[in-house]
């Protein structure tokens, strides 16, 4: 049976990326029992290239970046935290620049590009 290639575009600083990946792994496990095989290829994406290196508090950052009220952003963060906890994930409360983390995740992957 042919192998299905899945391309994942992800920012290491995005909480929805590991949530989605954990959910994908569960689904792929179920499909693997039916004999399907998969190859996952990761591609970095930086959501906030203008983020200062020291980062900033998540709620003010999201209000500034996406708009909406503080209450709406807090409610959204609570939804993310609940989804993460359901998958045994834990996140901090600070938005940070992710360029350096992407380079650490795939040493040499950026060379020659």
Secondary structure, 3 states (H helix, E strand, C coil): CCEEEEEEEECCCCHHHHHHHHHHHHHHHHHHCCCCEEEEEEEECCCCCCCCCCCEEHHHHHHHHHCCCHHHHHHHHHHHHHHHHHCCCCCCCEECCCHHHHHHHCCCCCCCC
